[in-house]
Amino acid sequence: MALTGRAVLLALLGLLPVLVLPSWWTVLVVVLLVAAGCVADALAAQPISALRVTRSGATACRLGETAEVSLSVTNPGPRRLTGVLRDAWVPSAGATPRTHDLDVPAGERRVLTTTLRPTRRGDRLPDRVTVRSVGPLGLAARQGRHEIPWRVRVQPPFTSRRHLPERLARLRQLDGALAVRVRGQGTEFDSLREYVAGDDVRSIDWRATARAQDVVVRTWRPERDRTLLLVVDTSRTSAGRVGDVPRLDAALDAALLLCALASRAGDRVDLLAFDREPRAAVEGVGRDELLPRMVDAMAGLEPALVESDGRRLVGEILRRTRRRSLVVLFTSLDTAPLEAGLLPLLASLTSRHTVLLAAVADPRVEEMAGAAPGSVEEAYDAAAAERARSERRRLTALLRRRGVEVVDAPPETFAPAVSDAYLSLKAAGKL
């Protein structure tokens, strides 16, 4: 039983007879009358257990968008239900309003809507529905809880979608769909044409040249039906924030843009999220279902505060990709994890696949390294930033010597830079 403000007001009014006839008997009579009124009012309230409460509404939304989830409250009892309902959600669901006023006549139903604006990816779950049924006098109320399970999956926002039209235009140029055909060096023969200054002499077709009595070169189409494996590192390094964006979120956004672009190019795209074990995987999905499946698989990914197992990761990649593929590894360019985990095992990857390592750079490091120090603290900051920058350059050079393509870009340009690297590899016939 819960007391209302009216019960407190009634108790205060009970002080008047106590002041007129000050005695213990007067106090006892007032207390008994107030208590009896509250108990009777609570008993007269509509029981909570008789209510039928169900949920409906959105089951998914993108981060930054809103979703509406409704509660249907049916009162099968003979008395009117008046009171308050609280639909509790986890704080990161951003649920509003927190409470709803209830007024449900006997045998009728009311629908109450809660608006969610989630602040984190993943599954947002409700806690419980608490209903307070107030008696007809408004002195006291019955209170009870209902467990109504539901789940709203909050998906990555895919903010890099705005870069897709420009990359698709470049892709159409590579495929020769535009009026201006720009042919790559791929491995699929396209046509013959006359030699012009600047053409690669290795593309000369000597038999056709002899027949035509003019120098003729072969042209090639960019490859199609290739396989891309997007590997997202979810180990402790992915938890680091660059500005306001966690590294993992920047990697997921870039992976979605690359997925949308590659699927339009006719390539097969698979996903593997890994730290010490696989966290999510998408394999063998058709073009129409690919992006929704990717978004759904990425929604629940969170950084794990463990070191990545490089040996097991390479084993998983080799097991999942039998044919030559482009392996895009979204990870960090931190010295210790790379040198202890991935670098010693790169040869087994690069011998069978084209490897692209994509890492999010921190523009703050460039800022600090290039700033003129005005104090001792700033001088130490600049020295530390310069050391971090030189280590990053050293690692990038080392990876490229071992046959790995590297993309190292700040969050604002990271997603388009990864897609541009894919298009460059496709145009050069290196997939």
Secondary structure, DSSP 8 states (H G I E B T S, - for coil): -EE-HHHHHHHHHTHHHHHHS-SHHHHHHHHHHHHHHHHHHHHHS--STT-EEEEEE-SEEETTS-EEEEEEEE--SSS-EEEEEEEEE-GGG-EE-SEEEEEE-TT-EEEEEEEE--SSSEEE-EEEEEEEEE-TTSSEEEEEEE-----EEEE---GGGGGHHHHHHHHHHHHT-SSS---B--SEEEEEEE--TT--GGGB-HHHHHHHTS-EEEEEE---S-EEEEEEE-SGGGG-EETTEEHHHHHHHHHHHHHHHHHHTT-EEEEEEESSSEEEEE-S--HHHHHHHHHHHHHT----SS---HHHHHHHHHHH--S--EEEEE----HHHIIIIIGGGHHHHHTTSEEEEEEE--HHHHHHHHS---SHHHHHHHHHHHHHHHHHHHHHHHHHHTTEEEEEE-HHHHHHHHHHHHHHHHHTT--
